[in-house]
Amino acid sequence: MEPVADKNNGHAKRARGVQASPAKLRAAQLAAGIKSQAELAKRIQQLEGLDKAPRSLVNRVFSGEQVDLLSLERVARALNTQAWTLYLTSDDQPADNLSTAQTTASPATAKTKLAPWLYAAAMLTLLLLAGHYWPAAEEAMPQLSAEPAALQLERKVITVLPLQGEHSQLLTPLLEQALASYSSSLPGSAGRFASANPLQLLADKQADMVFTGESRQFGRHLALRLFVYQRDGMQQIWAGTVAVSSSEALLLRYFSDTIAQARQNLAAIANPDWDLVLRYTDSLNYFELDRTEQNILRLSNELSAIVRLDARYTDAHAALCSALIQQSILNGSPDTLQEAQLACDQAAALNPDAISVLQAKANLARKQGDTAQAEQLLQRILSRDSDNVTAKFVLAEVLLQQYRKTGDSSHISQAVSLLNQAATTEPQNWKLPYTLGRAYYFSGDVDNAIFWSGRAAEIRPEFQTYNNLGTLQFCKGDLAAAKQHYLAALNYQPGHEIVQANIATVHYYLEEYQQAIAIFEQRLQALQQQGSDQQYNIWMNLANAYRHAGAVNEAIAAYQKSLQFIEHAIAKGEANLLQRAIRVAIYLDLALLQPGLVSAQLQSSLREEALALDAAAEPASLHMMALIWMYLGDMDKAGQLKQRLAGNCPGFVASPDFAPLNAYLDKAATAQ
């Protein structure tokens, strides 16, 4: 190292610097896999291209001497950590020599040594006195009310350096803007000192404080932190995760709030460790993958590990709540949903107003069927962050859920509007066109549904997008294209039960009932082994195949099994319009197979319920309603519904279930 020029004109200057914690140095050394100080010095030599290893520098740092910030920064870089993580703080065990001052005994004292028992008696007396008077002394001790350490920005030269990592051109000006009210010389400092070393700026007295930060992008999210350099050290003042699409207004609010908090009490700032923030942000990518049990389980395990490492990490608790909700949907376990509730409660206890907490609570309310509560929570998020894509997406899902319960078409138009807004912000987010496709399908616009589902498959070709596209093409009646995309889905998840069930439906429509029965039975056996055989639709499809194959007893048993699960959903208030229509259709199927199973009173009530369901508009519900009125004997009304269905989902009208209706319509046409 070259000598530093004496800027004090030969006058002595009091040495200032920072002191490293021996315990933190040893921990960082072990974590970096460095066995000795000599090896660390060689690492610095390699990193900096020096002629010889700076052993004296390493010795000074490890011996607890006060060193300049630049020296500690060099050691920290070689240890793959940040300098501020190595500072000696009040939490560290002091390394002072615990030597007790000893006085030399006088000759008189030496000549008249007390007996050992006298020393023991004296010590016992002192201990008793201390024990007796200590509480009183403690009560009499004055309570010191030290002012909290604050970040003093007034009358200081403040410099901002460009944030390192992605989106620096957006983030750096926002940090300057958040600090602009405290320093007239601040704006543009990031440009003037773009390549400067913050420690050197402080050493050269070009700045009293240097603000900067770091960002790392993981998919749709950005891990972000801010820190400030002062002459007595560097401190991280904020670390968290934001959406890449976050508005400038939201980011500026985060930066401004962080600085305001630091001005009040710098020592009270407690943000997650940066490595944990990176790990958490990366884990969120699992939400973007196929909703398979394996992916959701990996996500839950990762988030559980993170909250074990930092029990006060609010965002991680909230994300764990959402992950467990997804897991409960896949495994059907109420215990998993209870775990989700606990995770949400923990997150809310830490910070009830955090956006991540409001999001998780909205997901939980939605799963519990409380769409009004979910909508209220999501609107709170959007009132604070109008560009929040996730909130718009989930709110659109809630509106679709409300539409399927009520049949109110205004919910569809609101959902489509929200999804279009979100897609403008994140055009490469596959979930947005995917859900747009679902919205158009529910409204009966199958052509638009296929278009947007195809767009989702282009953005993210995978099992879920291909299977959904195949189903919509089946609805359209394009069985060749449907089969093509079902097979494409199987390439991503060979043997997947849902695709196999869709293929079984193709067999059913082709009147290949035994092949359909074999697939449905195989899937139910797999679900029974998992304890997840409560899927009413599979039992109903199996019952239909049994009925057409002439297996009456098996059909009755399967219909009753399907009814059991639908009645349970209705009792909980979770059933949508389609499920209520399926319930009526199954009772009427049972009445055809064994009339004694359905009383005349029940059959009359089924007719009244069918009248109440006449607002059905989505293709699957129209399909059920056409069958219901066919079973009830109103062939003309059934024919009208079938015609509406053909306009939306012409593929559905090829169902063999419509054979009696087709015969009636053919006869009526011939008579005319």
N, C-alpha and C positions, 0 to 999 in steps of 0.2 A: 504494500500500500504506500502511496506517495504521501509525504507529510502535508498536513492541512495548513494553509497560510494563517498566520496569527492576525486575527482581525481586531485584536485589542491593543495593538501598538505596544506590545511587550508587557502590558499590565496583566497581572494575574486575574483570573476570572474563576468564580466558584463553579466547580464541576457539577453538571446536572445530567441526569440520565434516568434509565429505568433499570429495575432489578428483576431478574427472572426467577421464577419459582423452581427450586431444585426438583420437587416432586413432579411438576408439570413437564419439566425438561426430560426427566427419566421416562415418564409415560409416553411422551412424544417420540423419544428415542426408541423405545420398545415397539411402538406402533409402526415406526418407519423401518424397523428391522436393522437398526444400526447398533452394533455391539459395543462400540467404544467411542470416546471422544476423538481419538486419532482417526477413526474411520469417518466420523462426522466432518472433521477438518478436511479430509481427502475429498469428501462429497462436495464441500464448498469449493475446493480447488477445481474440481471437474466442472461444476456448474458455472463458475465465473472465469474459467480459463486462466487461472493464476499460475505463476511459475512455481510456487511452493504452497503447501497447505498452511492456512492461518491458524496454527495451533494455539498461539497466545490468545487470539480472539476467543476461541472456544473455551480455553481455560478460564478467562475472565468471566465469561457468561455463566459457566457452570459453577464457579466458585462463589457466585452471589454478588460480585461487584456491580456497581452501577455502571452501565454502558450506554452509549448513545443509541437512539432508536434504529439508526441504519445498521449498526452491528447486530442488534437483536433480529432485525428483519432478515439479515443474511443467514443467520442460524436457523430461523423459522422456515425460510424457503428450502433449506437443505433437509429439514425434517418434514416437509410436505404439510405444513400447517401455517396458520396466521400468527403474526408476532403477538397480537393482543391476547391470544390464548395462553401465552407463556408467562404473562405478568405475575409478579408476586403480589397477592392481595391479602386483605385481612382474613380471608378464609383459610390461608395457608398456615401450616404449623411453623412458628418462628424458629429460625435456625440459630438463635443466639446461644452462646456457650452458657450452660447453666451452672457456672462456677460460683460458689458462695464465698463471699469475702471472709477470710479467716484472720483473726488477730493473734499475734504471738502472745502466749501466756507470760505474765510477769513472773519474776523469780519467786515472789511471795506466793503467787497462786500455784506455781509449780510445786512448791514445797508442801502446800496444804491442799492436796487433791481431795475432792469430795468422794465419798464412797459411791459405788455404782447405784446402790438403792436410792441414794439421795437424789441423783439425777433423774431416776425413774419417777420418784415421787413428785419432783418439781414439774416434770413433763406432764404427768397425769393431771396435776393441778391446773396447768396452763390449758390443757385440752378441755377440761371441764369448764373453766372460765370462758374459753373461746366458744364452746358449745352453748353456754348459757347466754352469752351476750351477743352472739352473731346475729340472730334475728333482729334484735333491737338496733344493732349497728346498721343492718340492711335497711330497716325502715327509716332510719335517720339519714341515710345517704341521699344527697340531693339528686333529683332527676334532671339530667342534662338534656336539653332540647336542641340538639344540633340541627342547623338548617340543612335540608337535603342538598346534595351536590347537584348543581344545575349547570346547564350549558349556557355560558354567558356569550351572547352574540352581539350585544350592543357595543358600539365603538371598537369593533374588531375587524381586521382585514380578513375577509372570507374568500376562499378560492374553491371552485368546483372543478374537479378533474373528470374527464369523460368516464362514464361507467363502462366497465369491461364486460364483454359478452354481447349477446344478441340484443337488438333494438336500442343500442346506445344512442342513436340519433334522435329517437323519440324521448327516451328516459332522461338524458342529461339536461336538455333544456327545461324539462319539467322540474328537475331538482333545483336548477338555477332560479326558476320562477318561484318555487316555494321559499327560497332563501332571499329573494330580491329585496324584500321589505326591510331586511336587517343590514344591508350593505349596499351603498351606492356604487361601489367599484366592482360589484359582483358580475353583472351581466356580461357574457362573453368570455369569462375567465377560463371556461373549459376549452375554448378555442385557442386562447393565448398560451395555456400551459398544457396542451394536449399530450405532450410526451414527457412531462415533468415527473420527478419523483416526489411524492408528498413529503417525505421526511427531509429531503433536500430543501424544499420550499420553506419548511419550518426552520431548518438550520440556517438558511440564508436570510431569514426574517422577511421573506417576501409574503408570508401569510401567517396569521395567528391560528387559523383553522383551515383544514382542507377536508372538504366533503367529496365523497365519491361512492361507488358501489359496484355491484356485480350482478349479472343476470345469466341464467341458463335456461334454454327452451327445451321442454319435453312435450312434444306433440302440441296440444291445444293450450298448454299451460306454461307459465314462466316462473321459475324460482328467482326471487329478487331479494337483494339485501342492500342496505345503506350503512356506511360507517363514516366516522369523523376522526381525523388525525389532529391531535393537539401536541404541544411540546412535552406533555407528561404521558403521552401514549396514544393508542388508537382503540376505539370502541365501536362495536357493531351496535347500531341504534334501531335497526328494524330488519326483520327477515320474514318472508312469507311467500305465498303463492298467489298469482293472479292469472286470469285468462289472458292469452296473447291478444285477444280482441278487446280487452278492457278499454273503456273510453279514457281520453286524456283527463277529463274532469275527475274521474274516479282515482286515477293514479296521482294526480296533483293533490287530491284530498288526503290520500294515504301519506304522501310525502309531508304535506303541511301538518297533519296531525302528529306525525312522528317527531317533527322538529319542535312542535309546541309541547309535546310530552317531555322531550329532552330538556327543554328550557325550564320545566318545572322541577324535574327530578331525574337526572341522568342515571343515577345509581339504581333507580327503581325499574328501569327498562329490562324486561325479561322476555326475550324472543327465543324461539327454538334454535338449537345448534344448526349451523349452516349445512353440515353433512346430513342431518335429519331432514331439513327442508328439501334438499336435493332428492333424498330417498323418497320422501312423501310425494313430491311433485311427479317423480318418475312413476310411482305406483298408480297415479290417476289414469295412466294410459290403459290400464286394464278395463276401465269403464268404457273405453272406445272399442274394445274387441267384441267378438261374439259373446252373447250372454250365456255361455256354457257354465256348467257347474264347476268345471276345472278352473276356468279363468276367474270366476267370482271367488272361489275358495282361495286361490293364490292371492287375490287382492285382500281378502279378509285377513289372511295370515300375515301379510306384509304390514297392513295397518295395525294389527294387534301388536306386532313386534315394535312398531314405532311408538305406540302409546305406552308400552311397557318401558321404553327408554326415556320417554318424556311424558309423564302423566298429565302435564298441563298444556299439551299441544291440542288446542281447541279444534283446529281444522282437521286433524287426524281422527279425533273422536267423532266428528260430524261425518267424515267420509266413511268411517267404519260403520256408522249407523246406516248409511245408504247402501253400503256393500252387503250388510246383513239382511237388509230388506230384499235386495235382489236374490240373496241366497235362500231366503224363506219362500220366495215365489217359486224358485226352482225345486226346492225339496218339500214344500208344503208343510214344513214343521212350525207349529206355533211357538216352540221353544226358541227357534232362531229369531222369530219376530220379537220375542221378549228380550233377547239379547240386543236386538237393534234398538228397542225402547230404552234399555239401560245406557247404551252408547250415546243416544240422543240426549238423555237426561244429563249425562256427564258433560257433554259438550255445552249444553245450555247453562249448566252450573258455572262453567268457566267464563263464558261470554254469550249471554242470551241474544245479543243483537248482532253477532257476527253473521255475515252473509252466508257462510258455509253452514252455520247452525240453522238459520231460517230455511235454507235449501233442504237440509236433512229432515227437519220437522215437517216440511211440506211433502216430502217423499213418504214419510211415515203416515201422515194424515191421508194421503192418497191411497196407500195400501190398505188402510183401515176403513176406506169408503167415505171418509169425511172430505168430500171434494170442496165444500164451502171453506173449511179451514185451510185446506191446501191452497186454494185460490187466494185467500187473504194473505197468507205468508209470502206467496210468490209476488203478489202486488207490492208488498212492502219492500222486497228486494228491488223491483223495477223502479220504485219511487226513489231509491238511492242510486241505482245504476241502470239507467234506461237502456243501455246496450248489452245487458247481461244475457248472453245467448242461452245459457243453461236454464235460466229462469223462464225465458220465453218458450223454450222447447218443452219443459215440464208443464208449464201452464197450458200449452196447446194439448198435451196428453190429457190433462185434467178436463179440459173442455170437451175432448172427444169422449172421455168417460161419462161426462154429464149428458152429452148427446145420446149416447147409447142407453142411458137410463131414462131420458125424458123424450127423446125424439125431436127436441127443439133444434131446428136447423140453424138458428143464429149461433149456436155453439160451434158449428162447423165453419161458418164464415169467419168467426173470430180466430179460430185455430189456424186457418189458412193464412190469415193476415199476419199473425205472430210468426209463423214459420217462414213466410216470405221475408219478413223483416230480418229474422235471424240469419237466413241464408244470404242476405246481402252483406251481413257482417262477416260471416264465416262460410264462404261459398264452397269450401272443400270439406265441410262437415257432413258426412254421409247420412247421419241420423235425421237431418232436416228434410232432404228430399224423400227419404224412406217414410217418415211420418206424414209428409205431404201426400204421398201415395195412399197411405191408410185413410187420411181424411177424405180424399176424393172418392175412394172406394166406398166409405160409409155413406157418402152423399149420393152414390149411384153413378158417378162419373168414372167409369172403368177405363176409358181411353186416357184420361189425365192420370189416373192411378197407375196405369202401366208406364206412362211416360216418366213420371217422377220416380217410380221404383226402378226403372231402367237406369235413370241418372244415378241413383244411390249405388247400384251395382257397378256402374262405371267408376265411381269414385273409390268404392271399396268392394272389389269382387271377393265374396266370401260366402260361407254357408247361408247366413241369415238373409242377405240381399238376394241371392239366387233363388232360394226357396220361396221367398215372398213374391218375387217376380213370376216364378212358375205358377204359383197359386192364382195370381191375377190373370195370367194368360189362360189358365184353365177356366176361370170365370168367363173370360171372353169367348171361350170355345176353341181356342187355338191349342189343341191337345199336343201337337207335335212340338211347338215352342215350349209348352209347359214341361213336357218330358225332358227336353233338352236342358232346361235350367234346373230341374230336379236332379238330373244326373250330374250337372256341374256342381250343385250343392254337395252331393255325395263325395265329390273329389276332395272337399275340404274336411268332411266328417263322414267317413265311410260307415255305412250301416246305421246312420242316425235315425232315431225312432220317428221323428216328425216327417222326414222325407219318405221313410218307408210307409208311414200312414197315408201320405199323399199319393204314393204309388198304389197303395191298396184302394184308395178312392177311385183311381183310374180303372182298376180291375172291376170295382163295383159298378161303375157307369157302363163298362163293357159287359156287364152281367156275368163276370167271372167270379162268382161268389166264394167258391172254396179258396181261391188264391187270396181274396180279400180277407176271409176269415182267418187264414193261417197267419197273415201279417198282423192283424189286430190282436189275435191271441198271443202272439210272440211278444208284442210290445207290452201288453198288459202284464205278462209274466215278469218281464224285466222291471216294470214299474212296481209290481208287488214286492219284488225282492228289495227294492229301495224304500218301500213303505210309502210310495207316492202314486198309488193307483186311484186317486180320487178324481180323475179326469172324466167328467161326465160325457164329453163328446166322443171319446174312444168307445166307452160302453154303449152309447147310442148307435154309433156306426156299426159296431159288432152286432148289436141286436138287429139292426136293419138287414145286415147280411145273413144272419141266421134265419130271419123271417122269410126272405126271398129264397133261401135254400131249403125251406120246409122244416127247419129245426125249431118247432114252436116252443117247446119247453125251455130250450136254451135262450131263445129270443126273449121270452117273458122274464127270465132271470136277469138277463143283461139290461133290459129296459128298467127293471126295478132297481138295479144297482145304479144306473144313471140317474134315476129319479131321486134316490137317496142323497146324492151329492148336490143336485140342483135344489132340492128342498132345504138343505142345510144353508146354501148360499142365500136363498130367499129369506129364511128365518133371521139371518144376520143382517139383512138389508143390503146385501152386496150384489144381488142379481140384476143384470141389465135386461133390456127389452128382449134381446135374442134368447137369453136363458129362460125367461118367462114363456116365450113362444115355444121353445123346445119342450118345456114341461107340459104344456097343453097338448102338443103333438104326441108325446110319449103316452099320455093317458089315453088318447084316442087310438093309438096303435094297440095298446093293451086291450081296449074295448073290442077291437076287431078280432084279436087273437083269442080272447076269452072274455066274453061279455059280462060274466059274473064278477069280474074284478073291478068294474067301474059301475057304480050305482047310477040310477036315473037322475038323482039329485046332483051327483058330482058332474054328470055329463051336461046338465043344464047350466051349472056354474061355469063349466069350461066354455060354453057358448058365450056367456056374459064376459068372461075374461078375454076371449078372442075378439069381441067387439071393442074392448078397451085397448087392444093391441093393434088396432087398425092403422095407427099412425106410422107403422113400420116403413122404413124407406131403404135401409141398407140391404144389399142383395141377399145376405144369409137370412135376415129376418123375413124378407119378402118370400123367400123359398119356403120357410116354415109356415108362414101365414097362408100361402097357396095350398099347401098340404092340409093344414088345419080345416079350411073351409071345404076342401074336397072330402075329408073324413066326415065333416058335419053334414054333408049332402048338398051344400050350396055350390053346385058345379059352375054356375054362371059367375059367381063372385070369385071362385077359385081360378076360373079361366082368365078373368080380368087381371088378377094378381100375377098369374103366370105370364101374361103378356107384358106386364110392367117389368117383370124379372127378365124376360127375354131382351128388353131394351137396355137393361143394365148389365146382366150377366147371362148372355145366351148359352154359355156352357152349362149352367146349372139346370136349364130346362130339359137337358138330355137325361136327367135322372130317371131310373126305372121306377121310382116311387110315383111318378106322374102317369103311369100306365092307365089306371082307371079314368083319369081326367082326359087323357089323350083320346081314349076310346069314345068318351062322351062328346068331346069336341068334334071328332071325326064324324060321328053319327049325326050331330047337329048340322055340320057343314053339308053332309050328303043330303039330308032332308031338305035343306034349302035349295 
